[in-house]
Amino acid sequence: MMHLLKKELAELLNKQMLLGLMVSFILIVMLGGVMTSTVSETVEENQEIHIIDLDQTEFTQQIFEKLKEKGYTVNISTDLDAYESIMTEKHWNDAAVLPKGMTEKFLHQHEACEIDSITALKTTSSMSIAFAETASADYVSNAISELLSETYLSGDLAFLEKPVKQKPYTVANGKSVQASSTMLISSLAMFDQLMPLVLFLLVVLTSQTIITAVAAEKTDKTLETLLSSPVPRSVIIGAKMLAALIVAVIYALVYGTGFLISMLSNVDRTAENVDIASAFSSMIATQDAAEELGLHISFLGWLGVIIQLLLTIGIALTASMILGGLVEDAKGSQTASLPILICAMFPYILSMISDIRGMDLPTRILLYCIPFTHTFIATGCLRFHQMGLFISGLIYQAIFLCLVIFGALKLYQSDLLFTHRLNLKNKV
C-alpha cells in the first residue's frame, strides 16, 4: 500500500505541478495586494467630503466644523458653475450642494430643505459605486440633523425627524442629469457584468478543452498519424479550434443563462411588493437619463465589442494549441492551462471590483499587456467615450493574434511537437 501511495504521489507531485502551484500562489498574492490597495484607496476617498456651498453662512461653517470634528477631510467649493464642470475640474467622485437660502429655511422658517447629491459616474463596477454613492450628501445630512438638534431646534421634534431631503444628480461624459447613479448602474451593469463572465468561461473552457484534447492525442500517438495525413496542418489546427469553441460556447451559454435566470429571480423576489407601473416608469426614466448622459453604446460600438470578443477567443484557442502541443502527456494539461487561466482571471476579477482604466500607471500597463483585459473593459471604454483606448486595444489584440497564429503554425510544422527540440532542417 505504501509503495503504491509513494508511486502515485511521485507522479502527481512533479516539478511541473509544484512550479505551477508556486506561480499560482505568487499571482494570487499579487491579486490580493491589488484588491486590498483598491479597497484602501476607495475607503480613503470616502473619508473626504466634497461640498459646494452656495449659502455661505455661519451655519454652513458650523456644518464644516462638525464634519472635521468627526475626522473627515472637508473640501469646499463656492463656484456657481454647472455641476459637471465642477466635478471634472476638481476630480471629485461625489459632492453635496448646500443651496442658497438653506440657513433661512432651517433656522427661521423651520422647513425641510432639499440638497443636491451629485455622483460622478466613471465606471459600472459594483465596488466603486457601493462606496462612493451619495457619501458626501449622507454625511452632510447627518451633520445638519445633529447640529440642529443639539444647538438650534432641540424642542422641535417633528421638524427634526427629517430636516434634509436629497435630490440625486449624476454626472458623466461632461453632462449632468437628475437621476440616481444606483438606478443607472442597475440598468447598465447587468450586461457589463454578464459579458465578462461569459467571456471568462469561454476562455477557460476553450483553453482547457483544447489542451486536454491535444495532450491526449499525443499520449495515444494519434496526433502523429493525423499530422502525417495529406490534410493541410492549418486545416487540422482550425478544426480542433472550432470544435473546442463550439463545446465551450455550449458551456458558456448554459452557465450564462443560469446566471441571468438567477439574477432575474432575485429581482422578482425583491419586487414582490413593488408597484409594477411605477417600476416600469422608473426604468423608462433611467434609460432616458442614460441616453442623455451618452452612456448608451451605438450599433458600431457593439460591432467593435463583438470583434474584440472574437479576437480574444482566437488568442485563447491558438495559445491553447501551442501549450497543448508542448505538453508531454495528458497529466500535464491542467498545469499547461494555468497561464491562460491566470491571464483571464486576473483582469476579470479586477474589472468586477474596480475600474481598471483608473488604476495607477504601472498596474494599468501590466494589465493592458494581457490581451484579454481589453475585452473586459470594452463596454466601459465605449460608455465613457474612451475611443482611443478601445481602438488601441483592438489593434493590440489583432497583432497578438497574428503572432500566436504564426507560432502555432511553426510549432505544428516542426519536430518540436514530438521531440521538444526544433529541427531546422526538417520543413514539413
PEZI-V768410 format. One record per backbone hydrogen bond with DSSP energy under -0.5 kcal/mol. CO is the residue of the C=O (numbers start at 1). NH is the residue of the N-H. E is the energy in kcal/mol with one decimal. If there is no record, write none. Layout:
BEGIN
co=CO nh=NH e=E
co=CO nh=NH e=E
END
This chain:
BEGIN
co=1 nh=5 e=-2.4
co=2 nh=6 e=-2.6
co=3 nh=7 e=-2.1
co=4 nh=8 e=-2.5
co=5 nh=9 e=-2.5
co=6 nh=10 e=-2.3
co=7 nh=11 e=-1.7
co=8 nh=12 e=-2.1
co=9 nh=13 e=-3.4
co=12 nh=14 e=-1.6
co=14 nh=18 e=-2.4
co=15 nh=19 e=-2.5
co=16 nh=20 e=-2.0
co=17 nh=21 e=-2.3
co=18 nh=22 e=-2.3
co=19 nh=23 e=-2.5
co=20 nh=24 e=-2.4
co=21 nh=25 e=-2.3
co=22 nh=26 e=-2.3
co=23 nh=27 e=-2.5
co=24 nh=28 e=-2.5
co=25 nh=29 e=-2.3
co=26 nh=30 e=-2.3
co=27 nh=31 e=-2.7
co=28 nh=32 e=-2.6
co=29 nh=33 e=-2.3
co=30 nh=34 e=-2.4
co=31 nh=35 e=-2.6
co=32 nh=36 e=-2.7
co=33 nh=37 e=-2.5
co=34 nh=38 e=-2.4
co=35 nh=39 e=-2.5
co=36 nh=40 e=-2.6
co=37 nh=41 e=-2.5
co=38 nh=42 e=-2.2
co=39 nh=43 e=-2.6
co=40 nh=44 e=-2.6
co=41 nh=45 e=-2.3
co=42 nh=46 e=-1.8
co=43 nh=47 e=-0.7
co=44 nh=47 e=-0.9
co=45 nh=48 e=-1.4
co=47 nh=73 e=-1.8
co=48 nh=50 e=-0.5
co=49 nh=51 e=-0.5
co=49 nh=75 e=-3.2
co=50 nh=96 e=-2.3
co=51 nh=53 e=-0.7
co=51 nh=77 e=-2.5
co=52 nh=54 e=-0.9
co=52 nh=98 e=-2.5
co=57 nh=61 e=-1.6
co=58 nh=62 e=-1.8
co=59 nh=63 e=-1.7
co=60 nh=64 e=-2.0
co=61 nh=65 e=-2.1
co=62 nh=66 e=-2.1
co=63 nh=67 e=-2.1
co=64 nh=68 e=-2.2
co=65 nh=69 e=-2.0
co=66 nh=70 e=-1.1
co=67 nh=72 e=-1.8
co=68 nh=71 e=-1.5
co=72 nh=74 e=-0.6
co=73 nh=49 e=-3.3
co=73 nh=75 e=-0.6
co=74 nh=76 e=-0.5
co=75 nh=51 e=-2.9
co=77 nh=53 e=-2.5
co=82 nh=86 e=-2.0
co=83 nh=87 e=-2.7
co=84 nh=88 e=-1.9
co=85 nh=89 e=-2.5
co=86 nh=90 e=-2.3
co=87 nh=91 e=-0.8
co=87 nh=92 e=-1.4
co=93 nh=120 e=-3.4
co=95 nh=118 e=-2.9
co=96 nh=52 e=-2.8
co=96 nh=98 e=-0.6
co=97 nh=99 e=-0.8
co=97 nh=116 e=-1.0
co=98 nh=54 e=-2.3
co=98 nh=55 e=-0.5
co=99 nh=102 e=-1.5
co=101 nh=105 e=-1.9
co=102 nh=106 e=-2.4
co=103 nh=107 e=-2.7
co=104 nh=108 e=-1.6
co=104 nh=109 e=-1.8
co=105 nh=110 e=-0.6
co=105 nh=111 e=-2.4
co=113 nh=115 e=-0.5
co=113 nh=165 e=-2.4
co=115 nh=167 e=-2.5
co=116 nh=97 e=-2.5
co=116 nh=118 e=-0.6
co=117 nh=169 e=-3.2
co=118 nh=95 e=-2.1
co=119 nh=121 e=-0.7
co=119 nh=171 e=-2.8
co=120 nh=122 e=-0.7
co=125 nh=129 e=-1.4
co=126 nh=130 e=-2.2
co=127 nh=131 e=-1.9
co=128 nh=132 e=-2.2
co=129 nh=133 e=-2.3
co=132 nh=135 e=-1.6
co=134 nh=138 e=-2.3
co=135 nh=139 e=-2.3
co=136 nh=140 e=-2.5
co=137 nh=141 e=-2.4
co=138 nh=142 e=-2.2
co=139 nh=143 e=-2.3
co=140 nh=144 e=-2.5
co=141 nh=145 e=-2.3
co=142 nh=146 e=-2.4
co=143 nh=147 e=-2.5
co=144 nh=148 e=-2.6
co=145 nh=149 e=-2.2
co=146 nh=150 e=-2.3
co=147 nh=151 e=-2.0
co=147 nh=152 e=-0.9
co=148 nh=152 e=-0.7
co=148 nh=153 e=-3.3
co=153 nh=156 e=-0.9
co=155 nh=157 e=-1.7
co=156 nh=160 e=-2.2
co=157 nh=161 e=-0.8
co=158 nh=161 e=-0.5
co=159 nh=162 e=-0.9
co=163 nh=113 e=-2.3
co=165 nh=115 e=-2.9
co=166 nh=168 e=-0.6
co=167 nh=117 e=-2.5
co=169 nh=119 e=-2.1
co=170 nh=177 e=-2.0
co=171 nh=121 e=-3.1
co=172 nh=175 e=-1.8
co=175 nh=172 e=-2.5
co=177 nh=170 e=-2.7
co=177 nh=179 e=-1.4
co=180 nh=184 e=-1.9
co=181 nh=185 e=-2.8
co=182 nh=186 e=-2.3
co=183 nh=187 e=-1.7
co=184 nh=188 e=-1.6
co=185 nh=189 e=-3.4
co=188 nh=192 e=-1.4
co=189 nh=193 e=-2.3
co=190 nh=194 e=-1.8
co=191 nh=195 e=-2.9
co=192 nh=196 e=-0.5
co=193 nh=197 e=-1.1
co=194 nh=198 e=-2.4
co=195 nh=199 e=-2.7
co=196 nh=200 e=-2.7
co=197 nh=201 e=-2.4
co=198 nh=202 e=-2.5
co=199 nh=203 e=-2.7
co=200 nh=204 e=-2.5
co=201 nh=205 e=-2.9
co=202 nh=206 e=-2.6
co=203 nh=207 e=-2.0
co=204 nh=208 e=-2.3
co=205 nh=209 e=-2.5
co=206 nh=210 e=-2.4
co=207 nh=211 e=-2.3
co=208 nh=212 e=-2.1
co=209 nh=213 e=-2.1
co=210 nh=214 e=-2.4
co=211 nh=215 e=-2.4
co=212 nh=216 e=-2.4
co=213 nh=217 e=-2.0
co=214 nh=218 e=-2.0
co=215 nh=219 e=-2.2
co=216 nh=220 e=-2.4
co=217 nh=222 e=-1.5
co=217 nh=223 e=-1.5
co=218 nh=221 e=-0.7
co=221 nh=225 e=-0.8
co=222 nh=226 e=-2.3
co=223 nh=227 e=-2.5
co=224 nh=228 e=-1.1
co=226 nh=229 e=-1.1
co=232 nh=235 e=-0.6
co=232 nh=236 e=-1.7
co=233 nh=237 e=-2.6
co=234 nh=238 e=-2.2
co=235 nh=239 e=-2.5
co=236 nh=240 e=-2.1
co=237 nh=241 e=-2.3
co=238 nh=242 e=-2.4
co=239 nh=243 e=-2.4
co=240 nh=244 e=-2.2
co=241 nh=245 e=-2.1
co=242 nh=246 e=-2.4
co=243 nh=247 e=-2.1
co=244 nh=248 e=-2.4
co=245 nh=249 e=-2.7
co=246 nh=250 e=-1.8
co=247 nh=251 e=-2.0
co=248 nh=252 e=-3.1
co=249 nh=253 e=-2.8
co=250 nh=254 e=-2.1
co=251 nh=255 e=-2.8
co=252 nh=256 e=-3.3
co=253 nh=257 e=-2.5
co=254 nh=258 e=-2.3
co=255 nh=259 e=-2.5
co=256 nh=260 e=-2.4
co=257 nh=261 e=-2.8
co=258 nh=262 e=-2.2
co=259 nh=263 e=-2.1
co=260 nh=264 e=-2.5
co=261 nh=265 e=-2.5
co=262 nh=266 e=-1.8
co=263 nh=267 e=-2.0
co=264 nh=268 e=-2.5
co=265 nh=269 e=-2.2
co=266 nh=270 e=-2.2
co=267 nh=271 e=-1.3
co=269 nh=272 e=-1.0
co=271 nh=274 e=-1.3
co=275 nh=279 e=-2.4
co=276 nh=280 e=-2.6
co=277 nh=281 e=-2.3
co=278 nh=282 e=-2.4
co=279 nh=283 e=-2.1
co=280 nh=284 e=-2.2
co=281 nh=285 e=-2.4
co=282 nh=286 e=-2.2
co=283 nh=287 e=-2.3
co=284 nh=288 e=-2.2
co=285 nh=289 e=-2.2
co=286 nh=290 e=-2.5
co=287 nh=291 e=-2.2
co=288 nh=292 e=-2.3
co=289 nh=293 e=-1.9
co=290 nh=295 e=-2.7
co=290 nh=296 e=-0.5
co=291 nh=294 e=-1.1
co=298 nh=302 e=-2.2
co=299 nh=303 e=-2.1
co=300 nh=304 e=-2.1
co=301 nh=305 e=-2.0
co=302 nh=306 e=-2.3
co=303 nh=307 e=-2.3
co=304 nh=308 e=-2.4
co=305 nh=309 e=-2.3
co=306 nh=310 e=-2.4
co=307 nh=311 e=-2.3
co=308 nh=312 e=-2.2
co=309 nh=313 e=-2.3
co=310 nh=314 e=-2.5
co=311 nh=315 e=-2.3
co=312 nh=316 e=-2.5
co=313 nh=317 e=-2.7
co=314 nh=318 e=-2.5
co=315 nh=319 e=-2.6
co=316 nh=320 e=-1.8
co=317 nh=321 e=-1.9
co=318 nh=322 e=-1.8
co=319 nh=323 e=-2.6
co=320 nh=324 e=-3.1
co=321 nh=325 e=-1.8
co=322 nh=326 e=-1.3
co=323 nh=327 e=-0.8
co=329 nh=332 e=-1.2
co=330 nh=333 e=-1.3
co=332 nh=336 e=-2.2
co=333 nh=337 e=-1.5
co=335 nh=338 e=-1.4
co=337 nh=341 e=-2.4
co=338 nh=342 e=-2.7
co=339 nh=343 e=-2.3
co=340 nh=344 e=-1.7
co=341 nh=345 e=-2.8
co=342 nh=346 e=-2.6
co=343 nh=347 e=-0.6
co=344 nh=348 e=-1.4
co=345 nh=349 e=-2.5
co=346 nh=350 e=-1.8
co=347 nh=351 e=-2.3
co=348 nh=352 e=-1.1
co=349 nh=353 e=-1.6
co=350 nh=354 e=-2.1
co=352 nh=126 e=-1.0
co=352 nh=127 e=-0.6
co=354 nh=356 e=-0.7
co=355 nh=358 e=-1.5
co=356 nh=359 e=-1.5
co=360 nh=364 e=-2.3
co=361 nh=365 e=-2.7
co=362 nh=366 e=-2.2
co=363 nh=367 e=-2.4
co=364 nh=368 e=-3.1
co=365 nh=369 e=-1.3
co=366 nh=370 e=-0.5
co=367 nh=370 e=-1.0
co=369 nh=371 e=-0.6
co=370 nh=373 e=-1.3
co=370 nh=374 e=-0.5
co=371 nh=374 e=-0.7
co=372 nh=375 e=-0.9
co=372 nh=376 e=-1.5
co=373 nh=377 e=-1.6
co=375 nh=378 e=-0.8
co=377 nh=381 e=-2.3
co=378 nh=382 e=-2.0
co=379 nh=383 e=-2.7
co=380 nh=384 e=-2.0
co=381 nh=386 e=-3.3
co=382 nh=385 e=-1.0
co=385 nh=387 e=-0.8
co=386 nh=390 e=-1.8
co=387 nh=391 e=-2.9
co=388 nh=392 e=-2.4
co=389 nh=393 e=-1.8
co=390 nh=394 e=-1.8
co=391 nh=395 e=-2.4
co=392 nh=396 e=-2.5
co=393 nh=397 e=-2.4
co=394 nh=398 e=-2.3
co=395 nh=399 e=-2.3
co=396 nh=400 e=-2.5
co=397 nh=401 e=-2.6
co=398 nh=402 e=-2.1
co=399 nh=403 e=-2.0
co=400 nh=404 e=-2.3
co=401 nh=405 e=-2.4
co=402 nh=406 e=-2.2
co=403 nh=407 e=-2.2
co=404 nh=408 e=-2.4
co=405 nh=409 e=-2.5
co=406 nh=410 e=-2.2
co=407 nh=411 e=-2.2
co=408 nh=412 e=-2.5
co=409 nh=413 e=-0.7
co=410 nh=413 e=-0.5
co=411 nh=414 e=-1.5
co=411 nh=417 e=-0.6
co=413 nh=428 e=-1.0
co=414 nh=417 e=-0.6
co=415 nh=418 e=-1.5
co=415 nh=419 e=-2.9
co=416 nh=420 e=-1.4
co=421 nh=423 e=-0.5
co=422 nh=424 e=-0.8
co=423 nh=426 e=-0.8
co=425 nh=427 e=-0.8
co=426 nh=428 e=-0.7
END
